[in-house]
Amino acid sequence: MGKRELWKQIPTGGYSEQPGSTSSVRTGDWRSEVPVLEIERCTHCMICWIDCPDASFQVAESKLVGIDLDHCKGCGICVEVCPTKCIEMVPDTPGAGGVK
């Protein structure tokens, strides 16, 4: 089966037959836009971390330090909830996204 036909292996309804498997699935491959966090303007309020449905914001010592682009689906919720507007969505191209 060619690479373009791999979708045929997905079960009807797109459900996962293995519980807890989302950490091993690169759901970030599904997105068309990717978040960019301007860390200099970030107040580390953690609202994006709380609201992210994919737990894609990485935290160390109570501060945002990165974005897990392997699992971020590009939904844009973080952009909508950020009070300082330090996150923007850009087209998902090689090298785009993350912290700048």
C-alpha positions in Angstrom: 0.0 0.0 0.0 1.5 3.4 -1.0 1.9 6.3 1.3 -1.1 8.1 -0.1 -3.3 5.1 0.8 -2.4 4.9 4.5 -5.7 6.5 5.3 -7.4 3.2 4.4 -5.9 1.7 7.6 -7.8 4.1 9.9 -10.7 2.4 11.6 -14.2 3.7 10.7 -14.9 6.8 12.8 -11.2 7.5 13.3 -11.2 6.1 16.8 -8.1 4.6 18.4 -8.2 1.0 19.4 -5.3 1.4 21.9 -6.2 3.4 25.0 -3.6 6.0 26.0 -2.0 6.0 22.6 -2.2 9.7 21.9 1.2 10.4 23.3 2.7 8.1 20.6 0.7 9.6 17.7 2.1 12.8 16.1 -1.3 14.6 16.0 0.6 17.8 15.0 0.8 16.4 11.5 -2.9 17.2 11.2 -2.6 21.0 11.4 -2.4 23.7 8.7 -1.4 26.5 11.1 1.1 26.5 14.0 1.4 28.7 17.0 4.4 31.0 17.6 5.0 32.2 21.1 6.8 35.5 21.6 8.3 34.7 24.9 9.5 38.2 25.7 5.9 39.4 25.9 4.6 36.4 27.7 3.6 37.0 31.4 3.4 33.2 32.1 -0.2 33.5 33.2 -0.6 29.8 32.0 -4.1 30.4 30.5 -2.9 28.9 27.2 -1.5 25.9 29.1 -4.8 25.4 30.9 -7.0 25.7 27.8 -4.9 23.8 25.4 -6.8 20.6 24.5 -3.6 18.8 23.5 -1.4 19.8 26.5 1.1 21.1 24.0 2.6 24.0 26.1 5.8 23.0 27.9 6.4 24.4 31.4 9.5 24.4 33.6 9.7 26.2 37.0 6.1 27.7 36.5 7.1 29.3 33.2 6.3 28.5 29.6 9.4 27.3 27.9 8.2 25.7 24.6 5.4 24.2 22.5 5.2 20.5 21.7 4.7 20.7 18.0 4.5 17.0 17.7 1.1 17.1 19.4 -0.3 20.6 18.7 -3.1 20.4 16.2 -3.2 24.1 15.5 -6.7 24.8 16.8 -5.8 28.4 17.8 -7.5 28.3 21.2 -4.2 29.6 22.8 -4.3 32.7 20.5 -7.9 33.4 21.5 -7.3 33.1 25.3 -3.9 34.8 25.6 -4.4 38.2 27.4 -1.2 39.7 26.1 -1.6 38.5 22.5 1.9 37.1 22.5 0.8 34.0 20.5 0.0 34.1 16.8 -0.9 31.4 14.3 1.2 31.2 11.1 1.1 28.8 8.2 2.6 25.5 9.1 5.8 25.4 7.0 9.1 23.7 7.7 10.7 25.5 10.7 7.6 27.5 11.6 6.1 27.6 15.0 7.4 27.3 18.6 9.1 30.0 20.7 10.8 33.1 19.3 
